Amino acid sequence: MRYMGSKARYTKHIVPILMNGHDQSNWYIEPFMGGGNMLSNVPAKHKWGNDTAEYAVALLEAVANGWEPPEKLTQDEYYDIKGSPDKYDACIVGFACFTCSFGSKPWGGYAHKENYAAGSSKNLVKQRPGLIGTKFTRMSYLDLEIPDGSTVYCDPPYASTTGYGGEFCHEKFWQWAFVLSSRCRVFVSEYTAPDEWRCIWEKTVSKYVTKKYDKYDKATEKLFIYPGGLSDQPRSLFEI
């Protein structure tokens, strides 16, 4: 699914790390599911995807249950859905809001690229097999009752980057992740982390920053664990 901050291009690197040591009798949980690109590629038996983005969750849940996303969405339809979301099913609102917006930023402007909606629809259908059977919830990560022994992959709003709407307290998040790491396998994607967290994987990538796709910047995606937590294993196991 097209989604701002998507980890779709990193799944082949990160999924093996997450699954290395995962007990299939336990839960695999994403408190910040986003577009579900990591979730749909994880071969876990019990999967739980959560996010506060109501329409994104509704879209992925509908796709998991067999809903067929449209292959066309006009500019007029896009702005009518944006202006009157209550007239539409939540899944089509999510489709317009995230997958048909420039840069996949929520209501970031209609994406004029030819066949954009068709490509988005194709991507969602491709994700479906990995979403079937997933438990979907819509709440703050702070309200999740996470069972002991779970593998928890966190992809929170990054510090010092374009937000998703609302405020996010990064200090509170890292404290929550630290406490959770004592009883669960916790992994965090970010550019930076508190000093005590250890980076176990990184990749420098280019990202476009204009609608004309003529300017770009570089950033280094990283995956962190807390040393001594349940996710901490000999570093050689992560060198995949």
C-alpha positions, 0 to 999 in steps of 0.5 A, spaced: 500 500 500 502 506 498 503 510 504 508 515 507 514 512 510 512 505 507 517 500 509 516 496 502 522 496 499 526 494 506 522 488 507 527 483 504 532 486 509 528 487 515 523 481 515 528 476 516 531 479 522 524 480 525 523 472 524 529 470 527 528 467 533 520 469 533 516 463 536 510 462 532 506 460 538 506 468 540 504 474 536 507 478 531 505 486 533 505 492 529 503 498 533 504 503 528 502 499 522 501 504 517 500 501 510 501 494 512 507 493 507 511 490 513 505 486 516 503 483 509 510 480 508 511 477 515 510 469 515 507 469 522 502 465 524 498 470 529 499 477 526 496 484 529 496 490 526 494 497 529 494 504 528 491 511 529 489 512 522 482 510 522 481 510 514 488 506 513 486 501 518 479 500 515 482 500 508 487 494 509 481 490 513 477 491 508 482 488 503 483 482 507 476 481 507 476 481 500 474 488 498 476 490 491 479 497 491 477 501 484 482 502 479 480 509 477 479 515 481 478 522 478 480 528 481 473 530 482 471 524 486 478 525 490 476 532 492 469 530 494 471 524 498 476 529 502 470 534 503 465 529 505 468 523 508 462 521 511 458 520 505 463 514 503 465 507 506 471 508 510 475 503 506 474 508 499 476 514 504 482 510 506 484 509 498 483 516 496 486 519 502 493 515 502 494 511 496 491 517 491 495 522 494 501 525 492 507 522 496 502 518 499 501 524 505 494 524 507 490 528 503 496 531 500 493 533 493 491 529 488 496 524 484 495 526 477 500 521 475 497 516 469 494 510 472 496 512 479 489 509 482 490 502 478 497 501 481 495 503 488 489 498 487 494 492 484 499 493 490 493 492 495 490 486 492 498 483 492 498 485 499 491 481 501 494 474 502 499 476 507 493 480 511 488 475 511 487 473 518 490 479 521 487 482 527 486 489 526 485 495 531 485 502 532 488 505 538 494 509 541 500 504 542 499 506 549 493 502 550 495 496 547 495 490 551 501 486 548 502 479 551 509 477 553 513 474 548 511 477 542 515 480 537 513 487 536 515 491 530 515 499 531 515 504 525 513 510 529 512 517 526 520 519 525 523 525 529 524 531 525 520 529 519 513 531 516 508 529 521 502 525 520 497 529 523 497 531 531 503 531 536 507 525 537 511 525 544 518 521 542 520 521 549 514 517 551 515 512 546 522 510 547 520 510 554 514 505 553 519 501 548 524 500 553 519 497 558 516 493 553 523 490 551 524 487 558 518 482 556 517 482 548 522 482 542 522 489 540 524 492 534 524 500 532 525 503 525 527 510 525 533 515 523 535 516 530 534 513 537 537 514 544 544 513 545 543 506 549 539 503 543 543 499 538 543 499 531 543 492 528 541 494 521 541 500 516 541 503 509 542 509 506 537 511 501 535 517 496 528 520 497 524 525 493 522 532 496 518 535 490 512 534 486 516 534 480 521 529 482 527 533 481 530 534 488 531 529 493 535 528 499 539 522 502 537 519 509 539 512 513 534 508 515 536 504 521 533 498 525 534 499 533 534 494 539 535 495 546 541 491 549 539 486 554 532 486 552 528 480 549 530 482 542 538 482 543 541 476 540 549 475 538 550 481 532 552 475 527 545 473 527 542 480 524 548 480 519 543 477 513 
